[in-house]
Amino acid sequence: MEFIRLRGIGVSPGIAMGEAVLTERIIFTSRKEDISPQEVGAEILRLAAAVARTKAELIEIKEKIREKVGAEHAYIFEAHLL
C-alpha cells in the first residue's frame, strides 16, 4: 500500500488513515483564452448565469443540511453564499 501525506487545515482534531477511492480522474489546468471585445458582453452574461446556478445549488445544499442535522450546521453555507 502506498502512503501519501496530505497537509491542510483541519476542522477537527485527530488523524485519519484510510484508502481513498477516486471515481474519476480529473486534471485541473489553468487555461488562458483571449476573447475579442465583441465577446465580452456574452462572457459577462455567461459568468452571471454560472454565479446564479451556483447560488441556487448552495441554497439547495444548505436546506438539505438544515433538514438533516440542523440550522446551526447549515449556517456555514451563508459564508459560501457571500
Residue frames relative to the residue before (quaternion, step in Angstrom):
aa qw qx qy qz dx dy dz
M 1.0000 0.0000 0.0000 0.0000 0.00 0.00 0.00
E 0.3016 -0.7530 0.5617 0.1630 3.57 -0.89 0.95
F 0.2260 -0.7733 0.5803 0.1189 3.57 -0.95 0.91
I 0.0703 -0.7575 0.6483 0.0326 3.51 -1.06 0.86
R 0.2399 -0.7725 0.5727 0.1331 3.57 -0.76 0.99
L 0.1059 -0.7795 0.6167 0.0298 3.54 -0.81 1.08
R 0.1486 -0.7809 0.6010 0.0835 3.56 -0.98 0.77
G 0.1801 0.7697 -0.5968 0.1376 3.53 -1.10 0.73
I 0.6105 -0.5088 0.4333 0.4251 3.50 -1.26 -0.32
G 0.3086 -0.7809 0.5199 0.1568 3.55 -0.57 1.16
V 0.3283 -0.7375 0.5531 0.2061 3.55 -1.10 0.65
S 0.7675 0.0939 -0.0990 0.6263 3.55 1.29 -0.12
P 0.5684 -0.6214 0.4082 0.3523 3.57 -1.09 0.59
G 0.5852 0.6061 -0.4295 0.3250 3.56 -1.22 0.43
I 0.3975 -0.6730 0.5754 0.2407 3.48 -1.41 0.03
A 0.1245 -0.7782 0.6108 0.0758 3.54 -1.02 0.77
M 0.0287 -0.7694 0.6381 0.0099 3.54 -0.99 0.85
G 0.3052 0.7476 -0.5496 0.2141 3.52 -0.95 0.79
E 0.5302 -0.6104 0.4848 0.3336 3.47 -1.32 0.04
A 0.2632 -0.7589 0.5772 0.1469 3.56 -0.86 0.97
V 0.1707 -0.7684 0.6105 0.0884 3.53 -1.02 0.83
L 0.2016 -0.7756 0.5894 0.1020 3.55 -0.67 1.11
T 0.3082 -0.7747 0.5242 0.1736 3.55 -0.71 1.06
E 0.7864 -0.0110 -0.0125 0.6174 3.56 1.19 -0.41
R 0.4252 -0.6922 0.5191 0.2657 3.53 -1.16 0.53
I 0.0231 -0.7938 0.6069 -0.0330 3.53 -0.69 1.14
I 0.0964 -0.7735 0.6252 0.0389 3.53 -0.88 0.95
F 0.2163 -0.7755 0.5831 0.1089 3.52 -0.72 1.10
T 0.0076 0.7820 -0.6229 0.0213 3.53 -0.90 0.92
S 0.3792 -0.6661 0.5725 0.2910 3.52 -1.17 0.47
R 0.0509 -0.8019 0.5950 -0.0205 3.51 -0.88 0.94
K 0.1665 -0.7761 0.6026 0.0824 3.53 -0.87 0.93
E 0.0138 -0.7854 0.6185 -0.0196 3.51 -0.85 1.02
D 0.3117 -0.7272 0.5802 0.1932 3.52 -0.90 0.89
I 0.0932 -0.7745 0.6229 0.0583 3.54 -1.06 0.78
S 0.5298 -0.6287 0.4665 0.3263 3.52 -1.18 0.54
P 0.6523 -0.5145 0.3725 0.4136 3.59 -1.17 0.40
Q 0.6238 0.5512 -0.3365 0.4402 3.61 1.10 -0.60
E 0.6825 0.4970 -0.2811 0.4564 3.60 1.15 -0.54
V 0.4671 0.7135 -0.4319 0.2936 3.60 1.25 -0.32
G 0.6597 0.5254 -0.3159 0.4347 3.60 0.83 -0.91
A 0.6679 0.4943 -0.2944 0.4720 3.58 0.94 -0.91
E 0.6519 0.5112 -0.3160 0.4624 3.60 1.02 -0.76
I 0.6253 0.5194 -0.3393 0.4734 3.58 1.05 -0.71
L 0.6419 0.5066 -0.3182 0.4796 3.60 1.00 -0.78
R 0.6431 0.5232 -0.3174 0.4603 3.57 1.01 -0.83
L 0.6409 0.5120 -0.3131 0.4786 3.57 1.04 -0.81
A 0.6544 0.5134 -0.3144 0.4574 3.60 0.90 -0.88
A 0.6452 0.5090 -0.3184 0.4726 3.60 1.01 -0.78
A 0.6462 0.5115 -0.3183 0.4685 3.60 1.00 -0.79
V 0.6414 0.5106 -0.3243 0.4720 3.60 0.98 -0.81
A 0.6560 0.5105 -0.3126 0.4597 3.60 0.95 -0.84
R 0.6447 0.5087 -0.3186 0.4734 3.61 0.99 -0.81
T 0.6552 0.5134 -0.3076 0.4611 3.56 0.95 -0.89
K 0.6377 0.5230 -0.3252 0.4626 3.58 0.96 -0.83
A 0.6542 0.5088 -0.3120 0.4645 3.59 0.93 -0.88
E 0.6498 0.5116 -0.3135 0.4666 3.59 0.98 -0.82
L 0.6584 0.5066 -0.3107 0.4619 3.60 0.96 -0.84
I 0.6318 0.5196 -0.3307 0.4707 3.59 1.01 -0.75
E 0.6449 0.5160 -0.3141 0.4682 3.57 0.99 -0.82
I 0.6550 0.4980 -0.3092 0.4769 3.58 0.93 -0.88
K 0.6354 0.5409 -0.3230 0.4464 3.57 0.94 -0.91
E 0.6718 0.4967 -0.2979 0.4617 3.59 0.92 -0.88
K 0.6384 0.5192 -0.3266 0.4650 3.59 1.00 -0.77
I 0.6507 0.4989 -0.3093 0.4816 3.58 0.99 -0.86
R 0.6350 0.5377 -0.3301 0.4458 3.59 0.94 -0.87
E 0.6722 0.4965 -0.2913 0.4656 3.58 0.96 -0.88
K 0.7230 0.4625 -0.2505 0.4478 3.59 0.94 -0.88
V 0.8534 0.1198 -0.0232 0.5068 3.59 0.76 -0.97
G 0.6701 -0.5273 0.2968 0.4300 3.59 1.22 0.04
A 0.6616 -0.5581 0.3587 0.3496 3.49 -1.28 0.61
E 0.6307 0.5607 -0.3544 0.4028 3.59 0.97 -0.75
H 0.6810 0.4572 -0.2913 0.4923 3.60 1.10 -0.62
A 0.6448 0.5196 -0.3199 0.4603 3.58 1.13 -0.55
Y 0.5067 0.6912 -0.4019 0.3224 3.56 1.23 -0.42
I 0.5629 0.6189 -0.3863 0.3883 3.62 1.09 -0.61
F 0.6292 0.5566 -0.3415 0.4215 3.58 1.09 -0.60
E 0.4933 0.6281 -0.4372 0.4136 3.59 1.25 -0.19
A 0.6373 0.5178 -0.3234 0.4702 3.57 1.03 -0.80
H 0.6524 0.5076 -0.3167 0.4651 3.58 0.95 -0.79
L 0.6598 0.5186 -0.3021 0.4523 3.55 1.03 -0.77
L 0.5783 0.5739 -0.3861 0.4326 3.59 1.16 -0.43
